[in-house]
Structures are given as C-alpha cells and as structure tokens.
Amino acid sequence: MAFALCLAIAAFLRWNIFGLALRAVIERPDAARIVGVDVERVHLISLAIGFGAAGVAGVLISMMEQFSPFMGFSLTIAALIVILLGGLGNIAGGFAAAMILGAIETYGVALTSPNMRSILLYGVFVLALILLPQGLFHKRFKK
C-alpha cells in the first residue's frame, strides 16, 4: 500500500498539470504567479495531499504498532535520516534511501537484536553525513 502511494504521488507530481504547477511554485513562486499559477491554491492542495499521505501512513503504522502520544519520535528520526540520505528535494533518492535503510534495519535487527535498531539507524546516519553529505542522488546546481 505504501509503495503504491509513493508511486501514485511521484506520477502525480511528474505528469499531472497540478504536479507541474506545484514544482513551479517550489522552484520560483513569483515566476509561477506571473505565468498564471494560483500559488495560494497550490499551497492549499499540496497541504491537503500531505495531510492525506500522513493519514494513510498513520493507518498503516497503526496496524503494526500500538498508539501512544510518544510513538512518533523514533519514526521522525527515521524519516529525517531517509530525507538526508536521499538528498533534499529528491523523491527518487528518498525512495531509494528508504529501501536501503529498511533493508539495513530489518537485516541488522534479525542478525543482532531488536535493541540495536537505534544504533543501526544512527550509525547509518553518521556514515551518510561523513561519506555522502549531499545525499545519494543529490541535485547539482549551477552557480
């Protein structure tokens, strides 16, 4: 389900006219406004899409873990590591980083112990910062 949602959002951002408008607003909001994009509407719809994706993620996580007010911290740290490992603003890099981190976490916990989960996450994070400070698939910008 999560994989299908990721593919749907990536396809939406790449091939839908709203996805193109959203990318234009992200890059240059003033230029997008000049060519006729309703920037406030794009912000509102992108916020709704983000809330919807977060809701689906919450439903999927609730099937595996117990709800508590303090459950989000470890997931937030894992999400930060995925974003930084994949490269900021790079959807394909984020997806690849999520798959790599998931495999490392799954096999690492299976081979060691469940108590090593946080150590594995932080170890990958530190190695990524040292070896790949721009992320796996960083965007190169011309100066």
C-alpha positions in Angstrom: 0.0 0.0 0.0 2.8 2.4 0.9 4.7 1.5 -2.3 1.6 2.2 -4.4 1.0 5.5 -2.6 4.6 6.6 -3.3 4.3 5.7 -6.9 1.0 7.5 -7.3 2.4 10.7 -5.7 5.5 10.5 -7.8 3.5 10.0 -11.0 1.1 12.8 -10.0 4.0 15.2 -9.4 5.6 14.3 -12.7 2.8 14.0 -15.2 -0.2 15.9 -13.8 -0.7 19.6 -14.6 -1.1 20.3 -10.9 2.2 18.5 -10.2 3.9 20.7 -12.7 2.4 23.8 -11.1 3.5 22.5 -7.7 7.1 22.1 -8.8 7.0 25.5 -10.4 5.8 27.1 -7.1 8.5 25.2 -5.2 11.3 26.5 -7.6 10.1 30.0 -8.1 6.8 31.2 -6.7 7.0 34.7 -8.2 7.6 33.3 -11.7 4.8 30.8 -11.3 2.4 33.6 -10.2 3.4 35.6 -13.3 2.6 32.8 -15.7 -0.9 32.4 -14.1 -0.5 29.7 -11.4 -2.7 30.4 -8.4 0.0 30.0 -5.7 -2.3 30.0 -2.7 -4.4 27.3 -4.3 -1.3 25.2 -5.0 -0.2 25.6 -1.4 -3.7 24.6 -0.1 -3.9 21.5 -2.3 -0.4 20.4 -1.5 -1.1 20.7 2.2 -4.2 18.6 1.7 -2.2 15.9 -0.2 0.5 16.0 2.6 -2.2 15.5 5.3 -3.8 12.7 3.3 -0.5 10.9 2.9 0.2 11.4 6.7 -3.2 9.9 7.4 -2.6 6.9 5.3 0.8 6.4 6.9 -0.8 6.6 10.3 -3.3 4.0 9.4 -0.6 1.7 8.1 1.5 2.1 11.2 -1.4 1.6 13.5 -1.7 -2.0 12.0 1.7 -2.8 13.3 2.3 -0.7 16.4 0.3 0.4 19.5 -0.8 4.0 19.6 0.7 6.3 22.2 1.3 10.0 22.5 5.1 9.3 22.4 5.2 6.9 19.4 6.3 9.4 16.8 9.9 10.3 17.9 11.6 7.2 16.5 9.6 7.4 13.3 10.5 11.1 12.9 14.2 10.3 13.4 14.0 7.6 10.8 12.2 9.9 8.4 14.9 12.6 8.9 17.6 10.1 8.1 15.8 9.0 4.9 15.4 12.6 3.8 19.0 13.5 4.4 20.3 10.2 3.0 18.2 10.5 -0.2 19.1 14.2 -0.8 16.8 17.1 0.0 14.1 17.6 -2.6 14.8 14.3 -4.4 11.9 11.9 -4.5 13.7 9.0 -6.2 16.7 9.5 -3.8 14.3 9.4 -0.8 12.6 6.3 -2.0 16.0 4.6 -2.6 17.2 5.7 0.8 14.0 4.4 2.5 14.5 1.0 0.8 18.2 0.9 1.8 17.5 2.0 5.4 14.6 -0.5 5.7 16.9 -3.4 4.5 19.7 -2.4 6.9 17.3 -2.1 9.8 15.5 -5.4 9.0 18.6 -7.5 8.5 20.5 -5.7 11.2 17.8 -6.4 13.8 17.5 -10.0 12.6 21.2 -10.7 12.8 21.8 -8.8 16.1 18.9 -7.9 18.5 16.0 -5.5 18.5 17.8 -3.3 20.9 20.3 -2.5 18.2 17.7 -0.7 15.9 18.5 2.8 17.1 22.2 2.2 17.0 21.9 1.0 13.4 19.8 4.0 12.4 22.2 6.5 14.0 25.2 4.6 12.6 23.9 4.8 9.0 23.1 8.5 9.6 26.6 9.3 10.8 28.2 7.3 7.9 25.9 9.1 5.4 26.9 12.5 6.8 30.6 11.6 6.5 30.6 9.8 3.2 27.7 11.4 1.3 26.9 14.8 2.7 24.8 15.8 -0.3 22.8 12.5 -0.2 22.7 9.5 -2.5 21.3 11.3 -5.5 21.9 15.0 -4.8 21.0 17.6 -7.3 23.8 19.6 -8.8 23.0 23.3 -9.1 24.9 25.6 -11.4 26.3 28.7 -9.8 
